Amino acid sequence: MDSNAVLDIGLQGLVIAAKLSAPILVTALVVGFAISLLQSITQIQEVTLSFVPKAVAVGVALVISGHWMISEMVSFTHGLFEKIPSLLGGG
């Protein structure tokens, strides 16, 4: 196993991590921005007001994109298992 194979697997791992975290992070960002905009317009400065809607929105995002996230992880893991013989020098 050479360093290029290790770097390739590491790069694929970082890409899959970014793809899987994107729906949750974007949802939290959009909801947080909307709530902070609402707070600045109405001048209500309550910390818990921004937490509950973000938590609910992230939960909904997980329910909606959960199946896709699991299928992406399974396909990534299958790809890694298929590469094992070539990484060990067997083919």
OpenMM code with the backbone's topology and positions (N, CA, C; nanometers):
from openmm import Vec3, app, unit

residues = "MET ASP SER ASN ALA VAL LEU ASP ILE GLY LEU GLN GLY LEU VAL ILE ALA ALA LYS LEU SER ALA PRO ILE LEU VAL THR ALA LEU VAL VAL GLY PHE ALA ILE SER LEU LEU GLN SER ILE THR GLN ILE GLN GLU VAL THR LEU SER PHE VAL PRO LYS ALA VAL ALA VAL GLY VAL ALA LEU VAL ILE SER GLY HIS TRP MET ILE SER GLU MET VAL SER PHE THR HIS GLY LEU PHE GLU LYS ILE PRO SER LEU LEU GLY GLY GLY".split()
positions = [
    Vec3(0.0854, -0.1163, 0.0000),
    Vec3(0.0000, 0.0000, 0.0000),
    Vec3(0.0903, 0.1231, 0.0000),
    Vec3(0.0733, 0.2073, -0.0991),
    Vec3(0.1570, 0.3262, -0.1087),
    Vec3(0.0852, 0.4481, -0.0510),
    Vec3(0.1571, 0.5574, -0.0469),
    Vec3(0.1020, 0.6783, 0.0152),
    Vec3(-0.0111, 0.7387, -0.0684),
    Vec3(-0.0099, 0.7162, -0.2001),
    Vec3(-0.1178, 0.7692, -0.2836),
    Vec3(-0.2517, 0.7040, -0.2496),
    Vec3(-0.2495, 0.5755, -0.2210),
    Vec3(-0.3732, 0.5054, -0.1849),
    Vec3(-0.4268, 0.5561, -0.0512),
    Vec3(-0.3365, 0.5806, 0.0423),
    Vec3(-0.3783, 0.6317, 0.1730),
    Vec3(-0.4364, 0.7714, 0.1587),
    Vec3(-0.3723, 0.8549, 0.0801),
    Vec3(-0.4230, 0.9903, 0.0577),
    Vec3(-0.5568, 0.9881, -0.0147),
    Vec3(-0.5733, 0.8958, -0.1087),
    Vec3(-0.6993, 0.8847, -0.1810),
    Vec3(-0.8123, 0.8434, -0.0875),
    Vec3(-0.7867, 0.7476, -0.0009),
    Vec3(-0.8894, 0.7043, 0.0946),
    Vec3(-0.9209, 0.8168, 0.1926),
    Vec3(-0.8199, 0.8880, 0.2372),
    Vec3(-0.8421, 1.0011, 0.3273),
    Vec3(-0.9239, 1.1112, 0.2621),
    Vec3(-0.8935, 1.1398, 0.1349),
    Vec3(-0.9688, 1.2411, 0.0621),
    Vec3(-1.1136, 1.1986, 0.0441),
    Vec3(-1.1348, 1.0718, 0.0094),
    Vec3(-1.2716, 1.0222, -0.0045),
    Vec3(-1.3471, 1.0297, 0.1278),
    Vec3(-1.2783, 1.0005, 0.2377),
    Vec3(-1.3411, 1.0101, 0.3691),
    Vec3(-1.3811, 1.1523, 0.4029),
    Vec3(-1.2950, 1.2489, 0.3716),
    Vec3(-1.3288, 1.3891, 0.3972),
    Vec3(-1.4450, 1.4367, 0.3101),
    Vec3(-1.4476, 1.3926, 0.1854),
    Vec3(-1.5568, 1.4318, 0.0951),
    Vec3(-1.6888, 1.3741, 0.1428),
    Vec3(-1.6890, 1.2466, 0.1825),
    Vec3(-1.8135, 1.1859, 0.2286),
    Vec3(-1.8596, 1.2504, 0.3590),
    Vec3(-1.7659, 1.2878, 0.4453),
    Vec3(-1.8029, 1.3563, 0.5700),
    Vec3(-1.8658, 1.4921, 0.5400),
    Vec3(-1.8117, 1.5638, 0.4437),
    Vec3(-1.8677, 1.6937, 0.4063),
    Vec3(-2.0062, 1.6773, 0.3438),
    Vec3(-2.0221, 1.5748, 0.2590),
    Vec3(-2.1520, 1.5510, 0.1965),
    Vec3(-2.2575, 1.5135, 0.2991),
    Vec3(-2.2196, 1.4340, 0.3981),
    Vec3(-2.3176, 1.3886, 0.4960),
    Vec3(-2.3532, 1.4973, 0.5971),
    Vec3(-2.2612, 1.5856, 0.6254),
    Vec3(-2.2908, 1.6902, 0.7235),
    Vec3(-2.3572, 1.8125, 0.6604),
    Vec3(-2.3526, 1.8247, 0.5300),
    Vec3(-2.4052, 1.9441, 0.4635),
    Vec3(-2.5543, 1.9680, 0.4885),
    Vec3(-2.6437, 1.8683, 0.4753),
    Vec3(-2.7863, 1.8996, 0.4977),
    Vec3(-2.8157, 1.9507, 0.6385),
    Vec3(-2.7492, 1.8943, 0.7369),
    Vec3(-2.7741, 1.9344, 0.8750),
    Vec3(-2.7177, 2.0740, 0.9012),
    Vec3(-2.5955, 2.0976, 0.8542),
    Vec3(-2.5333, 2.2280, 0.8778),
    Vec3(-2.6042, 2.3404, 0.8035),
    Vec3(-2.6459, 2.3135, 0.6802),
    Vec3(-2.7160, 2.4170, 0.6030),
    Vec3(-2.8515, 2.4471, 0.6659),
    Vec3(-2.9194, 2.3427, 0.7131),
    Vec3(-3.0484, 2.3639, 0.7794),
    Vec3(-3.0320, 2.4476, 0.9051),
    Vec3(-2.9340, 2.4145, 0.9869),
    Vec3(-2.9101, 2.4913, 1.1089),
    Vec3(-2.8707, 2.6350, 1.0766),
    Vec3(-2.7927, 2.6537, 0.9710),
    Vec3(-2.7517, 2.7881, 0.9307),
    Vec3(-2.8711, 2.8718, 0.8864),
    Vec3(-2.9549, 2.8160, 0.8014),
    Vec3(-3.0697, 2.8909, 0.7483),
    Vec3(-3.1689, 2.9240, 0.8597),
    Vec3(-3.2000, 2.8254, 0.9435),
    Vec3(-3.2955, 2.8502, 1.0522),
    Vec3(-3.2367, 2.9480, 1.1529),
    Vec3(-3.1099, 2.9336, 1.1846),
    Vec3(-3.0462, 3.0270, 1.2772),
    Vec3(-3.0450, 3.1689, 1.2236),
    Vec3(-3.0182, 3.1826, 1.0943),
    Vec3(-3.0198, 3.3163, 1.0341),
    Vec3(-3.1596, 3.3761, 1.0369),
    Vec3(-3.2605, 3.2952, 1.0051),
    Vec3(-3.3985, 3.3454, 1.0048),
    Vec3(-3.4418, 3.3861, 1.1456),
    Vec3(-3.4066, 3.3062, 1.2447),
    Vec3(-3.4446, 3.3393, 1.3819),
    Vec3(-3.3704, 3.4638, 1.4299),
    Vec3(-3.2422, 3.4758, 1.3974),
    Vec3(-3.1683, 3.5948, 1.4398),
    Vec3(-3.2196, 3.7203, 1.3699),
    Vec3(-3.2615, 3.7056, 1.2454),
    Vec3(-3.3217, 3.8191, 1.1747),
    Vec3(-3.4528, 3.8595, 1.2415),
    Vec3(-3.5336, 3.7605, 1.2774),
    Vec3(-3.6588, 3.7881, 1.3469),
    Vec3(-3.6329, 3.8525, 1.4828),
    Vec3(-3.5311, 3.8045, 1.5531),
    Vec3(-3.4981, 3.8632, 1.6828),
    Vec3(-3.4492, 4.0073, 1.6695),
    Vec3(-3.3717, 4.0345, 1.5663),
    Vec3(-3.3225, 4.1714, 1.5500),
    Vec3(-3.4339, 4.2659, 1.5052),
    Vec3(-3.5293, 4.2154, 1.4305),
    Vec3(-3.6411, 4.3003, 1.3884),
    Vec3(-3.7313, 4.3316, 1.5065),
    Vec3(-3.7624, 4.2293, 1.5871),
    Vec3(-3.8548, 4.2489, 1.6984),
    Vec3(-3.7845, 4.2892, 1.8274),
    Vec3(-3.6532, 4.2887, 1.8298),
    Vec3(-3.5701, 4.3218, 1.9451),
    Vec3(-3.5990, 4.2325, 2.0656),
    Vec3(-3.6314, 4.1070, 2.0382),
    Vec3(-3.6463, 4.0067, 2.1435),
    Vec3(-3.5136, 3.9330, 2.1513),
    Vec3(-3.4437, 3.9458, 2.2617),
    Vec3(-3.3121, 3.8834, 2.2767),
    Vec3(-3.3195, 3.7682, 2.3759),
    Vec3(-3.3813, 3.6611, 2.3347),
    Vec3(-3.3936, 3.5420, 2.4180),
    Vec3(-3.3105, 3.4308, 2.3555),
    Vec3(-3.2198, 3.3721, 2.4330),
    Vec3(-3.1281, 3.2715, 2.3803),
    Vec3(-3.2014, 3.1433, 2.3435),
    Vec3(-3.2979, 3.1041, 2.4252),
    Vec3(-3.3679, 2.9778, 2.3997),
    Vec3(-3.4589, 2.9860, 2.2781),
    Vec3(-3.4919, 3.1045, 2.2356),
    Vec3(-3.5776, 3.1197, 2.1182),
    Vec3(-3.5097, 3.0674, 1.9922),
    Vec3(-3.3792, 3.0770, 1.9852),
    Vec3(-3.3091, 3.0285, 1.8658),
    Vec3(-3.2755, 2.8804, 1.8754),
    Vec3(-3.2700, 2.8248, 1.9963),
    Vec3(-3.2291, 2.6849, 2.0105),
    Vec3(-3.3387, 2.5876, 1.9684),
    Vec3(-3.4599, 2.6081, 2.0144),
    Vec3(-3.5675, 2.5122, 1.9893),
    Vec3(-3.6009, 2.4991, 1.8403),
    Vec3(-3.6192, 2.6084, 1.7661),
    Vec3(-3.6474, 2.5907, 1.6227),
    Vec3(-3.5316, 2.5238, 1.5468),
    Vec3(-3.4070, 2.5546, 1.5867),
    Vec3(-3.2934, 2.4894, 1.5206),
    Vec3(-3.2926, 2.3409, 1.5493),
    Vec3(-3.3202, 2.3021, 1.6725),
    Vec3(-3.3222, 2.1606, 1.7085),
    Vec3(-3.4323, 2.0862, 1.6329),
    Vec3(-3.5484, 2.1477, 1.6218),
    Vec3(-3.6581, 2.0849, 1.5480),
    Vec3(-3.6241, 2.0746, 1.3996),
    Vec3(-3.5674, 2.1799, 1.3435),
    Vec3(-3.5332, 2.1796, 1.2006),
    Vec3(-3.4247, 2.0770, 1.1700),
    Vec3(-3.3268, 2.0638, 1.2578),
    Vec3(-3.2218, 1.9637, 1.2369),
    Vec3(-3.2804, 1.8234, 1.2473),
    Vec3(-3.3732, 1.8025, 1.3394),
    Vec3(-3.4405, 1.6728, 1.3492),
    Vec3(-3.5182, 1.6401, 1.2233),
    Vec3(-3.5883, 1.7384, 1.1683),
    Vec3(-3.6620, 1.7174, 1.0434),
    Vec3(-3.5658, 1.6889, 0.9280),
    Vec3(-3.4542, 1.7609, 0.9248),
    Vec3(-3.3548, 1.7380, 0.8193),
    Vec3(-3.2973, 1.5978, 0.8291),
    Vec3(-3.2758, 1.5487, 0.9513),
    Vec3(-3.2264, 1.4119, 0.9682),
    Vec3(-3.3286, 1.3089, 0.9219),
    Vec3(-3.4560, 1.3333, 0.9504),
    Vec3(-3.5604, 1.2404, 0.9066),
    Vec3(-3.5701, 1.2388, 0.7548),
    Vec3(-3.5611, 1.3560, 0.6948),
    Vec3(-3.5749, 1.3644, 0.5487),
    Vec3(-3.4529, 1.3065, 0.4774),
    Vec3(-3.3333, 1.3403, 0.5231),
    Vec3(-3.2130, 1.2986, 0.4506),
    Vec3(-3.1437, 1.1776, 0.5123),
    Vec3(-3.2032, 1.1168, 0.6124),
    Vec3(-3.1402, 1.0042, 0.6803),
    Vec3(-3.1168, 0.8844, 0.5905),
    Vec3(-3.2161, 0.8510, 0.5085),
    Vec3(-3.2016, 0.7354, 0.4192),
    Vec3(-3.0883, 0.7576, 0.3191),
    Vec3(-3.0812, 0.8767, 0.2637),
    Vec3(-2.9739, 0.9080, 0.1692),
    Vec3(-2.8379, 0.9011, 0.2376),
    Vec3(-2.8298, 0.9510, 0.3610),
    Vec3(-2.7026, 0.9500, 0.4337),
    Vec3(-2.6558, 0.8069, 0.4604),
    Vec3(-2.7483, 0.7211, 0.5004),
    Vec3(-2.7113, 0.5824, 0.5273),
    Vec3(-2.6692, 0.5120, 0.3993),
    Vec3(-2.7405, 0.5353, 0.2905),
    Vec3(-2.7028, 0.4695, 0.1645),
    Vec3(-2.5671, 0.5182, 0.1141),
    Vec3(-2.5352, 0.6462, 0.1352),
    Vec3(-2.4026, 0.6965, 0.0971),
    Vec3(-2.2928, 0.6307, 0.1799),
    Vec3(-2.3153, 0.6163, 0.3093),
    Vec3(-2.2158, 0.5523, 0.3950),
    Vec3(-2.1981, 0.4051, 0.3613),
    Vec3(-2.3082, 0.3374, 0.3299),
    Vec3(-2.2991, 0.1959, 0.2937),
    Vec3(-2.2228, 0.1785, 0.1632),
    Vec3(-2.2487, 0.2638, 0.0646),
    Vec3(-2.1764, 0.2514, -0.0624),
    Vec3(-2.0285, 0.2858, -0.0448),
    Vec3(-1.9972, 0.3827, 0.0400),
    Vec3(-1.8573, 0.4162, 0.0681),
    Vec3(-1.7868, 0.2993, 0.1366),
    Vec3(-1.8544, 0.2381, 0.2326),
    Vec3(-1.7965, 0.1246, 0.3037),
    Vec3(-1.7781, 0.0050, 0.2115),
    Vec3(-1.8745, -0.0215, 0.1241),
    Vec3(-1.8600, -0.1298, 0.0264),
    Vec3(-1.7411, -0.1042, -0.0651),
    Vec3(-1.7245, 0.0209, -0.1065),
    Vec3(-1.6102, 0.0546, -0.1909),
    Vec3(-1.4777, 0.0319, -0.1202),
    Vec3(-1.4731, 0.0643, 0.0087),
    Vec3(-1.3508, 0.0403, 0.0852),
    Vec3(-1.3224, -0.1090, 0.0983),
    Vec3(-1.4275, -0.1877, 0.1251),
    Vec3(-1.4075, -0.3320, 0.1377),
    Vec3(-1.3636, -0.3941, 0.0052),
    Vec3(-1.4120, -0.3406, -0.1067),
    Vec3(-1.3708, -0.3929, -0.2371),
    Vec3(-1.2257, -0.3581, -0.2686),
    Vec3(-1.1743, -0.2505, -0.2091),
    Vec3(-1.0358, -0.2089, -0.2344),
    Vec3(-0.9341, -0.2842, -0.1490),
    Vec3(-0.9782, -0.3572, -0.0494),
    Vec3(-0.8842, -0.4220, 0.0424),
    Vec3(-0.7850, -0.5120, -0.0283),
    Vec3(-0.8270, -0.6009, -0.1209),
    Vec3(-0.7264, -0.6863, -0.1867),
    Vec3(-0.6204, -0.6071, -0.2643),
    Vec3(-0.6640, -0.5035, -0.3342),
    Vec3(-0.5661, -0.4257, -0.4106),
    Vec3(-0.4745, -0.3442, -0.3182),
    Vec3(-0.5268, -0.3027, -0.2036),
    Vec3(-0.4442, -0.2269, -0.1101),
    Vec3(-0.3400, -0.3143, -0.0418),
    Vec3(-0.3727, -0.4402, -0.0241),
    Vec3(-0.2776, -0.5323, 0.0383),
    Vec3(-0.1765, -0.5901, -0.0603),
    Vec3(-0.1891, -0.5530, -0.1855),
    Vec3(-0.0942, -0.5964, -0.2870),
    Vec3(-0.1338, -0.7249, -0.3569),
    Vec3(-0.2573, -0.7680, -0.3399),
    Vec3(-0.3008, -0.8943, -0.3994),
    Vec3(-0.3549, -0.8796, -0.5389),
    Vec3(-0.3697, -0.7609, -0.5883),
    Vec3(-0.4244, -0.7582, -0.7217),
    Vec3(-0.4455, -0.6225, -0.7694),
] * unit.nanometer
topology = app.Topology()
chain = topology.addChain("A")
for resn in residues:
    res = topology.addResidue(resn, chain)
    for name in ("N", "CA", "C"):
        topology.addAtom(name, app.Element.getBySymbol(name[0]), res)
